Amino acid sequence: MKLTDDLKKEIGQHFVLGYHGPTLSKDILTLIAAPYYLGNVIFMKRNVAGTGEGKAGGRPQEISEIMAALQTNARSAGQERGLGIGTDQEGGLVSAFSTENVVTQFPGAMALASISDSSTSPSLSVTEQVYAAQGKELSMLGVNWTYAPIGDVNSDSRNPVIGVRSFGDDPTKVAGYVSAACKGLVSQGVAPSIKHFPGHGDTHIDSHLGLPRIRKGLEELEKTELVPWREALK
């Protein structure tokens, strides 16, 4: 099989890479261009940090210009599709854009799920609105993809890595909040990415530090872990 430019571009769509520092990296521009055609870039906390001093609009303006430059370079390289620019912006504990004066700091999943329902302000509606607001700010900066919401069911109360990042310990309720969050993000042109498939809630080991084992068969997973994903896919 001949490795044509079109095939290279297709391969590039399957990779997400990042870079270090708050200014645009020559390395990432090299990867976006021929012959690599990287199709997706992750923006992390290390990229958000920066003062923005002396620039009208401050750091948000700088970030917006960086995002625009990434897209311009992709088009100049002959990439017909726009870059997927993603970030970890769940709200709450995990927010890549938590640098002061860049975006609004929204509450996390369990805080939203704890809101009492009322006829004028149902909890699911509030969740959808919060994620829509979050999506709008990300979209204005140039982010079109966020690694959120959390679809994990926090079924082990000792969980050190999910905990309050989850909407709760009831699979059906978690599914409702996940769907509401996805609707909010999509309404602003930001693609959601539910994590962590197939489920990271039933463990007391931090997967950044060790290897958790969830010893469940498919039938058990269907009753708990997979419920939010199935509902969201509808």
N, C-alpha and C positions, 0 to 999 in steps of 0.2 A: 504494500500500500504506500502510495506517495504521500509524504507529509506536506500537503499544500498549506497555503496561508489560511484558507477557509477552515481546514481541519485544526490548525494551530489555534485559531480563534475559538473554535468549539471546545478544544481542550482547556483553553484559558478560562472558560466559563465555569469550570469545575474547581477552581482554586480561589481561595481568599487569603491574601497576604497583607501584612501591615509594615510599618516602619517606625523608627524611633524619633522622638523629638517633636516640638511644636511647629516647626517650619517644614515646608514641602521638601521631601527627600528626592535626590537625584536617582537613588536606587529604585524607588517605586515608579518613577517616570520611565526608567529603563525597562522595568518589567511590564508596564502597560503597553509599551511600544513593540514593534516587530523586533525579534521573531517570537517573543513570548506571549504577547497579547493577554496579559492578566485581565480577567474580567471582573474581579471583585476586590475591594479594599476594605480592611477593618480599621476603624478609627477608635483608638483606645485613650484611656486617661492620660497617658504620656503625650498624646498628640493634642489634647484639649488644653493642657496647662500652658500658660503664657499670659503676659500682662495685657497686651494690646495697647500699651501706652503710646500716645502720640498719633493714634489712628482714629479717625471719626468712626464711631460705632464700636470701638474697642475690640476685645478679643472675638466676640461673635462675628464682626465684620471680617476679621482676619481668617477665621475658620471658614466662613462662607466663600471667601476668595480662594482658599486652598481647595475646597470641594469643587468649585467651578473650574479651577486649573486642572484638576485631575480629570474631569469630564472632557475638557477641551483637548487635553493631550491624548485621551482615548480616541476621540473623533479624528484628530490629526493623524493618528496611527492607522486609521482605516477601520476602527471598530464601529460597526453599524449599531450595535446595542450600547446603550449607556452603561456606565459602570454601576455595579451594585456596591453601594457604600454603606456598610453596616456598622453597628456599634452595640455594646451591652448597655442598654438603657431600660432597665426594668422599672425604675422608680425605687425609692427606699434605699436599701443597703447597697444594691448593685446599680450604680449609675456612672457610666464613663464620663458623662457630661455633668460632673458634680463640682467642677471648678466654679468658684464664686463669680457671679455676674455674667454667666454664659447662657444658661437656661433656667427655667423654674424647676425647683426641686419638688417633685411630686411624691406622694406617699406610696409605700410599697403594697404588695398584694394583700397581705393579711390585714393591714390597716383598712384597706378599702372594703374587704369582706366583713369587717367588724361594724360597718355602718348600719345602723338600724333602718329597716325598711319603713317607708311611710308612703301615703298616697301621693304626696307631692314630690318626694325625692326617693324613689326606690333605689336600693343599693346597686343593683345591676346597671341601672341607668347612670348612676354617678360614676361607676367604674368605666363605662363606655365613654362618658364625657371626659374623664381624666386622661384616658389613653388617647382620645382624640386631641386634646390640648397638648399632650406630650408629643404626639405625632406631628402636630402643626408646627411646633417649635423646631423639631428635628428637620422637617421638610424645608423650613425656611433657611436652615443652615446648609442644606444640601444632602442630608442623610435620607436614604430611601429604603432602609432596611434596618430593623432592630431585632436583637436576639431576645425577644420577649413576646408574650408573657410566659410566666412559669406555669407549666401544666402539671407539675409534680403534686401528688397528693401526700401531704405531710403525715403519713400514717405512723411514723416512729417519732415520738415526742423528743427523743434524744438526738435527733438529726442535727449535726453541727453545721451543715453546709446549705441546707434548704430552709428549714424553720419558718421564720416570718416572711420569707420570699415566696412561700406558697399561699394560695388563697384559703387553705384549710385542710381538714382531714376527712371531709366527706366528698367522695368522688363525683357525685352528681352536682353538688354545689360548686365544686372547683370547676367542673365542666362549664357551668353557666357563666362563671366569671371569666374564664378563658375565652369563651366565645364573645362575650361583651367587650373584652379588651381588644380582641382581634378586629371586631367591627369598628371600634374607635380608631385604631391605627390605619386600617384600610381606607377609612373615610377621608384621610388626609394624604393618601398616596404613599403610605409607608408600609412596607411588607412586614408582617409579623413572622416570627420564627419560634414556635412553641418548643420549650425545652423542659426537661432533658429526657428525650425519648430513649427507652420505653418507660422510664420512671426512676426517679432518684429520691423518692420520699421515704422509703422503708429501709433506712439504714442508719446506723449510728457512727459510721466512719466517714470522715471527710475525704472525698475522692481526690482532693489535691495532695493529700498526704499519704494515702493508703489505697488499697483496692477493696472496695466494698463488694460483698456478694449478696445478691438478693435471690434466695433459693425458692423460686416460684415457677410453676408450670404455666402454660398459656392460659389455662382455665382460670387460675388465680389472678393473673395479670389482667384478664378481661374484666374481672369484677372491680378492680381498683385502678391500677396504673394506666390502663389503656382507655378508660372512660372519657377523660377530657379530650384526648386526640380524636376519638371517634365522633364525639359531639361537634368539635370544631370543624371537622371535615365535611359535616353536613352543610 
